[in-house]
C-alpha cells in the first residue's frame, strides 16, 4: 500500500476516480466488487460483464449497489457511466470498448473466453489485471507483447499467490539477496481429485467444484508457479516440481533443507512448493548472499547462518489486494507480475485416468486431466500439450493414466483464438 493508498486518496479528493470494468462475476468477482465499492477510495467499479447477467447484478447488490442498469453495448455503457449508474452486461466487448474505463479486471478462469476479453481490452487501450493464472500460464507472453505494442500494462493480480510471491521476490532482490527459490505453501495435493470428491467443499464455500478441484489436483499450483517462473526467469527442478510433504506444524523456514542445495545455487533458481507447512496458505522465497559481512548481519537478525535465508508472507488475500494492483497499473504504470521475453515453464496436460480415443477432454479441474509444471524447452522438444489448450480437444488415440499428453494425441477444436495466440507465442519463442 506504500504510495498507492495516498495516490488513490488524492484521486478521491480530486473527484477523478480510477474507473474499472470487470469481466466475470463468480465467487472471486463478487469479492472484488465488494472490495472496490466498500473499501477503495478513489476507484469506481463502473461495469461488470458476465455471461449470466443476473450474477453480475448480484455482485453489485452484495456490495450495496442497487441502482444498476443493464446495457447491450459500449455506447450504452458510456451513457451509464456519465449518469453515475453502475452497469451490467452479457457482452465483455462492451466493457472493453467503453471510453471512460481505465482498466479491465479479468476474473473468469477460462482460457478461450479470457483470451477474447483480454485482447479486446488491450486493443481498446485498457490496462488489464488478471485473476486468471490459467490464461497467463498458457498465452501470457503473447498477451504481454500485444499490451506492450498498445502501450498499456498487462499484469497478473496481487493477492493471488503469484502476485504475492513476486512482491516478496522483488523485496528480497532489492535487499541485495539473490532469490534462488520461489515457493508456495499448499495444504493438499492429490492429482486424482475430481469435481465429485470436491463437491462438498465447493458447496460449503460457494465455489465452483471444477475450480476447487484444480486447487487440489495440482493444476492450479502448477499454473501459479509457471507464472512466477516466467516472470522471474526461474525454472523447475523436475517435471511436476519437487513438492515435498512435511508434518503438520512444520514451519516453512525449516523446509529449505528439503530442496537440493546445488540445484538452487546454480543458474537462475527454481519455483516449487511444499505441502503441509505453516504458515499456510502463504508463499516464501529462499535467497542467498555471498558477502560474509552481510551474512553476519543476517544471522544477527535471526535469519540463520545461511547459505539459504527464508523470507515468507504468511497469507494471500486474493480479492482484497486486486484494487492495489489496478492502481499500480493505472497510476504508476507498474505491473505486479508479467512474463519476461523468454518462457521458462509450461503446464502440460496429464491423464488423470485412462483416456480413450474419441473422448473429448473436459474442463480444467475435471475428471480427465491434471497439470504438471515442466521446463518449456522440454515441452517444446517433446511436443507436449499445454493443459490450457486441452479443454474441448478430441483424443485420437488412447493415453494411459499419468501419461503426459502430446499434440499428437489430440485434435484441437477449430478456429480458437487461444490457439492462434499460442502459435504466435511459440513462433516468437522459437525465433
Secondary structure per residue as TSV (DSSP state, phi and psi in degrees):
chain	resnum	aa	ss	phi	psi
A	1	X	-	360.0	-8.3
A	2	X	T	-58.4	129.1
A	3	X	T	76.7	-45.4
A	4	X	H	-64.9	-44.0
A	5	X	H	-62.0	-43.3
A	6	X	H	-70.7	-34.8
A	7	X	H	-64.5	-40.7
A	8	X	H	-67.9	-39.1
A	9	X	H	-60.6	-38.4
A	10	X	H	-65.5	-40.6
A	11	X	H	-63.1	-35.4
A	12	X	H	-66.0	-46.2
A	13	X	H	-63.0	-36.0
A	14	X	T	-78.8	-6.6
A	15	X	T	67.3	28.5
A	16	X	-	-126.9	68.8
A	17	X	-	-70.5	152.3
A	18	X	E	-68.6	125.8
A	19	X	E	-103.2	128.9
A	20	X	E	-124.1	140.7
A	21	X	E	-115.1	148.5
A	22	X	E	-125.0	137.8
A	23	X	E	-114.6	113.2
A	24	X	-	113.6	131.3
A	25	X	-	-136.1	42.6
A	26	X	S	-83.2	-155.0
A	27	X	H	-55.7	-48.7
A	28	X	H	-72.7	-35.9
A	29	X	H	-61.4	-38.0
A	30	X	H	-61.1	-41.8
A	31	X	H	-65.2	-40.5
A	32	X	H	-63.8	-43.6
A	33	X	H	-59.0	-44.3
A	34	X	H	-60.0	-43.5
A	35	X	H	-67.2	-44.2
A	36	X	H	-68.9	-47.3
A	37	X	H	-71.1	-33.4
A	38	X	H	-97.6	-27.2
A	39	X	H	-133.8	7.4
A	40	X	-	-123.6	96.3
A	41	X	T	-66.7	151.3
A	42	X	T	77.5	12.0
A	43	X	E	-143.0	139.7
A	44	X	E	-126.3	134.5
A	45	X	E	-93.1	98.6
A	46	X	E	-89.3	-16.5
A	47	X	E	-158.3	146.7
A	48	X	E	-130.5	128.9
A	49	X	E	-107.8	135.3
A	50	X	-	-154.0	144.1
A	51	X	S	-58.6	-35.7
A	52	X	S	-101.5	105.2
A	53	X	H	-61.5	-32.3
A	54	X	H	-61.1	-32.3
A	55	X	H	-66.4	-37.1
A	56	X	H	-65.1	-41.7
A	57	X	H	-63.7	-39.6
A	58	X	H	-62.0	-38.6
A	59	X	H	-62.3	-41.9
A	60	X	H	-65.4	-44.5
A	61	X	H	-61.9	-39.4
A	62	X	H	-60.3	-31.7
A	63	X	T	-91.5	4.4
A	64	X	T	94.0	5.5
A	65	X	-	-96.2	117.0
A	66	X	-	-115.4	-22.8
A	67	X	-	-84.7	69.9
A	68	X	-	-108.1	138.5
A	69	X	E	-113.1	139.7
A	70	X	E	-92.0	134.0
A	71	X	-	-127.7	160.3
A	72	X	S	-109.9	-17.8
A	73	X	S	-152.1	176.0
A	74	X	H	-64.1	-38.7
A	75	X	H	-63.8	-42.5
A	76	X	H	-65.9	-35.6
A	77	X	H	-65.8	-41.1
A	78	X	H	-59.6	-39.7
A	79	X	H	-65.3	-36.8
A	80	X	H	-64.0	-42.5
A	81	X	H	-62.1	-43.6
A	82	X	H	-61.4	-31.9
A	83	X	H	-87.4	-5.1
A	84	X	T	81.0	17.1
A	85	X	-	-105.7	130.8
A	86	X	-	-65.9	148.8
A	87	X	E	-122.8	147.9
A	88	X	E	-123.6	150.4
A	89	X	E	-156.5	155.4
A	90	X	S	-88.6	-7.4
A	91	X	-	-107.3	109.4
A	92	X	H	-63.7	-24.6
A	93	X	H	-67.2	-25.3
A	94	X	H	-65.7	-41.7
A	95	X	H	-67.5	-43.3
A	96	X	H	-62.4	-33.1
A	97	X	H	-95.8	-11.7
A	98	X	-	-67.5	130.5
A	99	X	T	-65.4	-35.8
A	100	X	T	-79.1	-10.3
A	101	X	-	-80.8	127.6
A	102	X	-	-85.5	-36.7
A	103	X	E	-146.5	149.8
A	104	X	E	-117.2	129.2
A	105	X	E	-98.0	122.8
A	106	X	E	-105.1	121.0
A	107	X	-	-139.1	39.4
A	108	X	-	-91.5	-29.6
A	109	X	-	76.8	2.8
A	110	X	-	-101.7	144.5
A	111	X	S	-85.5	-55.7
A	112	X	H	-66.2	-49.1
A	113	X	H	-60.9	-44.2
A	114	X	H	-62.5	-36.3
A	115	X	H	-60.7	-43.8
A	116	X	H	-64.2	-44.8
A	117	X	H	-64.2	-45.3
A	118	X	H	-70.9	-43.5
A	119	X	H	-63.4	-37.3
A	120	X	H	-64.5	-42.4
A	121	X	H	-63.0	-45.1
A	122	X	H	-62.3	-45.3
A	123	X	H	-63.6	-22.0
A	124	X	T	-98.4	15.0
A	125	X	T	77.1	25.5
A	126	X	-	-97.5	141.2
A	127	X	E	-67.0	147.9
A	128	X	E	-123.8	129.7
A	129	X	E	-118.5	120.6
A	130	X	E	-100.4	132.7
A	131	X	-	-113.7	60.9
A	132	X	-	-154.0	75.7
A	133	X	H	-61.7	-28.9
A	134	X	H	-62.6	-40.6
A	135	X	H	-68.1	-48.7
A	136	X	H	-63.9	-39.4
A	137	X	H	-70.6	-12.1
A	138	X	H	-103.1	-47.2
A	139	X	H	-136.6	26.7
A	140	X	H	-60.6	-38.6
A	141	X	H	-65.4	-39.3
A	142	X	H	-64.9	-40.6
A	143	X	H	-67.9	-40.0
A	144	X	H	-63.1	-42.2
A	145	X	H	-61.5	-40.7
A	146	X	H	-64.7	-41.4
A	147	X	H	-65.8	-40.8
A	148	X	H	-59.5	-42.3
A	149	X	H	-64.5	-32.3
A	150	X	H	-87.6	-3.0
A	151	X	T	60.0	42.6
A	152	X	-	-124.5	162.4
A	153	X	-	-87.5	132.2
A	154	X	E	-115.3	122.4
A	155	X	E	-148.8	143.3
A	156	X	E	-77.9	146.7
A	157	X	-	-78.7	146.5
A	158	X	S	-66.7	162.7
A	159	X	S	98.9	-52.5
A	160	X	S	-67.3	154.6
A	161	X	H	-58.8	-37.2
A	162	X	H	-59.9	-42.2
A	163	X	H	-66.5	-41.0
A	164	X	H	-63.9	-41.1
A	165	X	H	-61.0	-43.2
A	166	X	H	-66.0	-37.6
A	167	X	H	-58.1	-45.7
A	168	X	H	-67.4	-40.9
A	169	X	H	-58.3	-46.4
A	170	X	H	-65.2	-38.2
A	171	X	H	-62.4	-48.9
A	172	X	H	-63.0	-46.7
A	173	X	H	-61.2	-36.6
A	174	X	H	-67.1	-20.8
A	175	X	T	-79.2	-6.7
A	176	X	T	87.7	10.6
A	177	X	-	-96.7	134.3
A	178	X	E	-86.3	113.8
A	179	X	E	-67.3	132.3
A	180	X	E	-121.2	-12.0
A	181	X	E	-151.6	130.1
A	182	X	E	-107.2	119.0
A	183	X	E	-120.3	158.9
A	184	X	E	-128.9	141.0
A	185	X	E	-104.6	121.5
A	186	X	E	-114.6	150.6
A	187	X	S	-95.7	-18.5
A	188	X	-	-153.9	141.6
A	189	X	-	-147.2	111.3
A	190	X	-	-143.4	103.6
A	191	X	T	-64.4	-10.6
A	192	X	T	-101.5	5.9
A	193	X	-	-63.7	154.3
A	194	X	-	-147.0	175.0
A	195	X	T	-61.5	-23.2
A	196	X	T	-72.9	-46.1
A	197	X	T	-66.7	-27.8
A	198	X	T	-99.5	4.6
A	199	X	H	-61.7	-42.8
A	200	X	H	-63.1	-44.6
A	201	X	H	-63.4	-43.6
A	202	X	H	-61.7	-42.0
A	203	X	H	-65.5	-39.7
A	204	X	H	-58.1	-38.4
A	205	X	H	-105.1	4.7
A	206	X	T	69.0	35.2
A	207	X	-	-113.1	169.5
A	208	X	-	-79.8	126.9
A	209	X	H	-58.7	-33.1
A	210	X	H	-68.7	-42.0
A	211	X	H	-64.3	-43.8
A	212	X	H	-62.4	-38.8
A	213	X	H	-62.8	-38.4
A	214	X	H	-64.2	-27.0
A	215	X	H	-68.6	-41.9
A	216	X	H	-79.3	-34.5
A	217	X	S	-88.8	2.2
A	218	X	S	96.0	-8.3
A	219	X	H	-65.0	-45.9
A	220	X	H	-65.3	-45.0
A	221	X	H	-63.2	-34.6
A	222	X	H	-65.6	-43.6
A	223	X	H	-64.7	-44.8
A	224	X	H	-60.1	-43.3
A	225	X	H	-75.9	-29.5
A	226	X	H	-64.2	-41.6
A	227	X	H	-60.7	-43.7
A	228	X	H	-64.6	-44.3
A	229	X	H	-59.2	-42.6
A	230	X	H	-74.7	-15.7
A	231	X	H	-91.2	-22.2
A	232	X	H	-108.8	-17.5
A	233	X	T	88.3	6.2
A	234	X	-	-78.3	175.6
A	235	X	B	-136.8	-166.5
A	236	X	-	-111.9	148.8
A	237	X	S	-70.3	-31.8
A	238	X	S	-161.5	169.2
A	239	X	T	-60.0	126.6
A	240	X	T	87.4	-6.0
A	241	X	-	68.5	171.4
A	242	X	-	-76.8	-48.6
A	243	X	-	52.9	53.9
A	244	X	E	-65.3	147.8
A	245	X	E	-103.9	135.3
A	246	X	-	-123.6	166.1
A	247	X	-	-65.3	144.5
A	248	X	T	-56.6	136.9
A	249	X	T	94.9	-10.4
A	250	X	-	-66.0	127.4
A	251	X	B	-76.1	146.5
A	252	X	G	-60.9	-29.5
A	253	X	G	-68.4	-16.0
A	254	X	G	-93.2	7.7
A	255	X	-	-99.6	-5.9
A	256	X	G	-57.4	-36.9
A	257	X	G	-69.0	-11.2
A	258	X	G	-82.1	-8.1
A	259	X	S	-107.1	144.7
A	260	X	-	-67.1	116.0
A	261	X	H	-60.2	-44.8
A	262	X	H	-59.0	-38.7
A	263	X	H	-65.9	-36.1
A	264	X	H	-71.1	-38.9
A	265	X	H	-81.9	-11.6
A	266	X	S	-97.2	146.4
A	267	X	T	68.6	-149.1
A	268	X	T	-94.3	3.8
A	269	X	-	92.6	177.4
A	270	X	E	-131.6	162.0
A	271	X	E	-104.9	147.2
A	272	X	E	-164.1	-169.3
A	273	X	E	-154.5	167.5
A	274	X	E	-135.4	142.5
A	275	X	E	-105.1	126.6
A	276	X	S	98.7	-5.0
A	277	X	-	-80.1	163.3
A	278	X	B	-111.3	152.2
A	279	X	S	-83.5	134.9
A	280	X	T	-113.9	147.9
A	281	X	T	-98.5	79.9
A	282	X	-	-97.9	-166.6
A	283	X	E	-135.2	161.4
A	284	X	E	-147.8	156.3
A	285	X	E	-129.0	128.7
A	286	X	E	-97.7	130.1
A	287	X	E	-131.1	167.5
A	288	X	E	-137.5	157.5
A	289	X	-	-138.7	135.4
A	290	X	-	-90.0	-14.5
A	291	X	-	-86.1	118.1
A	292	X	H	-59.1	-35.1
A	293	X	H	-66.6	-42.4
A	294	X	H	-68.6	-34.4
A	295	X	H	-59.5	-40.3
A	296	X	H	-60.5	-45.2
A	297	X	H	-65.2	-42.4
A	298	X	H	-61.4	-37.1
A	299	X	H	-66.3	-43.5
A	300	X	H	-57.5	-37.0
A	301	X	T	-86.0	18.0
A	302	X	T	71.6	24.2
A	303	X	S	-96.6	2.8
A	304	X	-	95.0	-179.5
A	305	X	S	-87.5	-5.3
A	306	X	S	84.8	-171.2
A	307	X	S	-75.9	-7.2
A	308	X	-	-108.4	136.6
A	309	X	E	-119.8	132.9
A	310	X	E	-103.2	123.8
A	311	X	E	-115.9	138.7
A	312	X	E	-146.5	152.8
A	313	X	E	-114.2	122.5
A	314	X	S	-80.0	1.3
A	315	X	-	-154.4	163.3
A	316	X	-	-135.0	135.4
A	317	X	-	-110.8	19.2
A	318	X	G	42.2	-112.5
A	319	X	G	-65.4	-23.5
A	320	X	G	-59.8	-31.3
A	321	X	G	-100.5	0.5
A	322	X	H	-63.6	-45.5
A	323	X	H	-58.9	-33.5
A	324	X	H	-62.6	-39.5
A	325	X	H	-64.8	-41.6
A	326	X	H	-58.8	-46.4
A	327	X	H	-64.3	-39.4
A	328	X	H	-59.1	-40.7
A	329	X	H	-70.0	-49.4
A	330	X	H	-74.7	-43.4
A	331	X	H	-92.1	-25.9
A	332	X	H	-125.4	1.8
A	333	X	-	55.8	35.2
A	334	X	-	-115.5	126.9
A	335	X	-	-89.5	131.0
A	336	X	S	-63.3	-39.6
A	337	X	S	-163.1	132.0
A	338	X	-	-153.7	152.1
A	339	X	-	-68.0	148.3
A	340	X	-	-79.4	-176.6
A	341	X	S	-66.6	-38.8
A	342	X	S	-102.1	134.7
A	343	X	-	-89.0	137.2
A	344	X	-	-107.8	-35.6
A	345	X	E	-136.5	136.2
A	346	X	E	-113.1	162.3
A	347	X	E	-113.4	114.2
A	348	X	E	-103.9	147.0
A	349	X	E	-74.9	133.7
A	350	X	E	-131.9	138.4
A	351	X	E	-70.9	123.6
A	352	X	S	-82.3	-19.6
A	353	X	S	-150.6	172.6
A	354	X	-	-62.3	128.9
A	355	X	B	-109.3	139.4
A	356	X	-	-106.5	149.0
A	357	X	T	-58.6	138.4
A	358	X	T	96.6	-17.1
A	359	X	-	-75.2	152.9
A	360	X	B	-107.4	129.0
A	361	X	-	-70.3	133.3
A	362	X	-	-83.6	-171.2
A	363	X	-	-73.1	165.4
A	364	X	T	-55.7	140.5
A	365	X	T	72.2	26.1
A	366	X	S	-98.5	-146.4
A	367	X	S	-99.8	-12.2
A	368	X	S	-108.9	-32.2
A	369	X	E	-139.2	157.4
A	370	X	E	-134.5	162.8
A	371	X	E	-101.8	144.6
A	372	X	E	-127.0	135.8
A	373	X	E	-76.3	133.0
A	374	X	E	-139.9	150.3
A	375	X	E	-58.0	134.5
A	376	X	H	-61.1	-38.9
A	377	X	H	-61.9	-41.0
A	378	X	H	-66.6	-43.0
A	379	X	H	-59.9	-41.2
A	380	X	H	-68.4	-43.5
A	381	X	H	-63.1	-34.4
A	382	X	T	-98.7	4.1
A	383	X	T	57.8	40.5
A	384	X	B	-76.3	149.2
A	385	X	-	-86.8	119.0
A	386	X	B	-63.3	134.1
A	387	X	G	-67.1	-23.9
A	388	X	G	-65.7	-17.5
A	389	X	G	-103.6	0.5
A	390	X	T	-78.7	-30.5
A	391	X	T	-59.7	129.8
A	392	X	T	86.7	-7.8
A	393	X	-	-73.9	142.6
A	394	X	E	-99.3	128.0
A	395	X	E	-71.7	132.8
A	396	X	S	-107.0	-2.0
A	397	X	S	-157.3	166.1
A	398	X	-	-71.6	145.9
A	399	X	B	-132.8	126.1
A	400	X	-	-80.5	156.0
A	401	X	T	-52.3	135.0
A	402	X	T	73.4	6.4
A	403	X	-	-86.1	143.9
A	404	X	B	-81.8	134.6
A	405	X	-	-82.3	146.9
A	406	X	B	-112.4	166.6
A	407	X	G	-57.9	-29.7
A	408	X	G	-70.3	-11.0
A	409	X	G	-87.5	-11.6
A	410	X	E	-137.1	163.7
A	411	X	E	-116.1	116.8
A	412	X	-	-76.0	151.5
A	413	X	-	-61.2	150.5
A	414	X	T	-77.6	153.0
A	415	X	T	59.7	38.6
A	416	X	-	-93.3	139.0
A	417	X	H	-65.1	-37.6
A	418	X	H	-61.9	-34.7
A	419	X	H	-70.4	-38.2
A	420	X	H	-65.4	-43.1
A	421	X	H	-67.3	-35.8
A	422	X	H	-64.6	-39.4
A	423	X	H	-63.2	-41.4
A	424	X	H	-59.0	-45.7
A	425	X	H	-63.4	-44.5
A	426	X	H	-62.4	-41.1
A	427	X	H	-65.1	-39.9
A	428	X	H	-66.5	-42.8
A	429	X	H	-66.0	-36.9
A	430	X	H	-74.7	-21.3
A	431	X	-	-67.8	360.0
